[in-house]
Amino acid sequence: MSLSMYDLSIPALQRGLGVLSRYLDKAAANATERGFEPSVLVNARLAPDMLPLAGQIQRASDTSKGGISRLTGVAAPSFPDTETTIDELKERVAKTVAFLQTVTPQQFDGSAERMIESRAIGTMPGATHLLAFVLPNFYFHVASAHAILRHNGVPVGKKDFLGG
């Protein structure tokens, strides 16, 4: 069985975005349960030089739609990074998933070999771009969101990260 570029990207990104959406639900519930404003979590970060939770979710969204756009040539929607609430972040995640749902396997034809230019890491074949940049960068931001929430007492664990 061979895996296509579509198979390697769209389902993984959709799954990870679903994880982020569930994290946001857990964050909101935990803030309510513990009696503090959810914005505390939206603005929480692990270190002063790291993005807060909102930034981690925005970068996961951007990596998803930007990576797929570069691989397929499909124009990605542009979202300003203005989310300040859990509901706004959930909406951004949902809009990113909605975009990914519009992309078809046929739009990936030739993408594995097509040369992709990235400001972050240079020019490379699409397969390398997906496997060496898009997916690792995406999971970095999902894992960072996980760590921020866990560090702040939100009960998320490995099963939450793996989805399911």
Protein Blocks (a to p, Z undefined) as FASTA:
>chain_A
ZZdfklmmmmmmmmmmmmmmmmmmmmmmmmmmnopafklmmmgcfbfkbccfklmmmmmm
mmmmmmmmmmnopacdddddfbfbfklmmmmmmmmmmmmmmpcfklmgoklmpccddfkn
opadfklmmmmmmmmmmmmmmmmmmmmmmmnopacdfklmngZZ
